[in-house]
Amino acid sequence: MNKIIYYVASSIDGYIAGENGDISKFILQGEGVEKYQSDLANFKTVIMGRKTYEFGFQYGLEPGQPAYPNMEHYIFSNSLKIDNLSEVVKIEKLNLDRVNEIQQNAKTDIYLCGGGQFAGWLLENGLIDQLKLKLNPVVLGSGTKLFGSSTVNESWELTDKESFSDGLQILTYDKKK
């Protein structure tokens, strides 16, 4: 079965964004970011929470349109309502059976774009198979935590590490079996 891969930028202290969704301290260009963008081309399916999808609006994403043109989108939210959805954008209620169904029917591994609360819910339900952290050499101190408010205690195994001259690292972890 295809993996759900949480591929996300993180600070050293485990935040995927600072206060009010601020990502300005993260490395936003360079070799590591190019590697990440290249990796995204391998995915045909993306899942994310409402706040992550709405985060794109401030960067020009039109409500109802895909954030990643090459991917089928599943936005998980119990409150999001958009009238004019692209045929590749679907809004789903938080439902484990639906996540499992998407995973079984996906053509490739699934890109978990975020955010923290949604990733925490997936982690609590054992549905994240791999973590790919774009570890940024910054400490944010507060903001959106990698796994939201989840308190799951789980061990992961480092399976790959790429380091870039600007200090960014891409760390790949698989769930310990």
TIBA-159361 format. One record per residue (C-alpha): chain; residue number from 1; x, y, z. Coordinates in steps of 0.5 Angstrom, whole numbers. Example, Ala and Ser with C-alpha at 12.3 -4.5 7.8 and 13.67 -1.06 7.14 Angstrom:
2
  c    k     px     py     pz
  A    1     25     -9     16
  A    2     27     -2     14
//
This chain:
177
  c    k     px     py     pz
  A    1      0      0      0
  A    2      2      7     -1
  A    3      5     11      4
  A    4      3     17      7
  A    5      9     22      8
  A    6      9     28     12
  A    7     14     32      8
  A    8     14     39     12
  A    9     19     45     14
  A   10     21     45     21
  A   11     25     49     26
  A   12     30     46     30
  A   13     25     47     36
  A   14     19     43     32
  A   15     15     49     29
  A   16     12     49     22
  A   17     11     56     23
  A   18     12     62     28
  A   19      6     66     31
  A   20      0     68     26
  A   21      3     63     21
  A   22     10     66     20
  A   23     15     62     15
  A   24     19     68     14
  A   25     25     65     18
  A   26     25     59     14
  A   27     30     58      8
  A   28     25     59      2
  A   29     30     58     -4
  A   30     36     54     -5
  A   31     39     47     -7
  A   32     35     44     -1
  A   33     28     48     -3
  A   34     29     46    -10
  A   35     30     38     -8
  A   36     24     39     -4
  A   37     20     42    -10
  A   38     23     36    -15
  A   39     21     31    -10
  A   40     14     34    -10
  A   41     13     32    -17
  A   42     13     25    -15
  A   43      6     25    -12
  A   44      0     25    -15
  A   45     -4     26     -9
  A   46     -4     31     -3
  A   47     -8     31      4
  A   48     -8     37      8
  A   49    -12     40     14
  A   50    -16     47     13
  A   51    -12     52     16
  A   52     -6     49     11
  A   53    -10     50      5
  A   54    -13     57      7
  A   55     -5     59      8
  A   56     -4     59      1
  A   57    -10     64      0
  A   58     -5     69      2
  A   59      0     67     -3
  A   60     -5     67     -9
  A   61     -8     61     -9
  A   62    -16     62    -11
  A   63    -21     58     -6
  A   64    -23     52     -9
  A   65    -17     51    -14
  A   66    -11     46    -13
  A   67     -5     48     -9
  A   68     -1     43    -13
  A   69     -3     42    -21
  A   70      0     35    -21
  A   71     -4     33    -15
  A   72    -11     30    -13
  A   73    -13     34     -7
  A   74    -16     32     -1
  A   75    -18     38      4
  A   76    -20     35     11
  A   77    -24     40     15
  A   78    -31     39     19
  A   79    -32     47     17
  A   80    -29     49     10
  A   81    -35     51      5
  A   82    -33     53     -2
  A   83    -38     53     -7
  A   84    -34     53    -14
  A   85    -29     47    -13
  A   86    -24     45    -18
  A   87    -25     37    -20
  A   88    -19     35    -17
  A   89    -20     39    -10
  A   90    -25     35     -5
  A   91    -27     37      2
  A   92    -27     31      7
  A   93    -30     31     14
  A   94    -25     28     19
  A   95    -26     21     18
  A   96    -21     15     19
  A   97    -24     10     14
  A   98    -24     16      8
  A   99    -16     17      9
  A  100    -15      9      9
  A  101    -20      9      2
  A  102    -16     15     -1
  A  103     -9     11      1
  A  104    -11      5     -2
  A  105    -14      8     -8
  A  106     -8     13     -9
  A  107     -3     12    -15
  A  108      3     14    -11
  A  109      5     15     -4
  A  110      1     21     -1
  A  111      4     28      1
  A  112      1     30      7
  A  113      2     37      7
  A  114      0     39     14
  A  115     -2     42     18
  A  116      0     41     25
  A  117     -7     39     28
  A  118     -9     35     22
  A  119     -2     31     22
  A  120     -3     30     30
  A  121     -9     27     29
  A  122     -6     22     23
  A  123      0     21     28
  A  124     -5     19     34
  A  125     -9     14     29
  A  126     -2     11     26
  A  127     -3     14     19
  A  128      4     17     18
  A  129      9     12     15
  A  130     14     17     14
  A  131     17     24     16
  A  132     21     28     11
  A  133     23     34     15
  A  134     26     40     12
  A  135     30     42     18
  A  136     31     49     18
  A  137     37     52     23
  A  138     32     57     27
  A  139     29     57     33
  A  140     22     60     33
  A  141     20     59     40
  A  142     13     59     39
  A  143      8     58     33
  A  144      5     52     30
  A  145      7     45     33
  A  146     10     40     28
  A  147      4     35     31
  A  148     -1     40     34
  A  149     -3     38     41
  A  150     -2     31     40
  A  151      2     27     46
  A  152      3     21     42
  A  153     10     18     44
  A  154     13     14     38
  A  155     20     12     36
  A  156     22     13     29
  A  157     29     11     25
  A  158     33     16     21
  A  159     33     13     14
  A  160     36     18     10
  A  161     40     25     11
  A  162     41     31      6
  A  163     45     37      8
  A  164     45     43      4
  A  165     50     49      4
  A  166     45     54      7
  A  167     44     50     13
  A  168     38     46     11
  A  169     37     39     12
  A  170     32     34      9
  A  171     32     28     14
  A  172     28     22     13
  A  173     25     18     18
  A  174     21     11     18
  A  175     16      9     23
  A  176     20      4     27
  A  177     16     -3     26
//
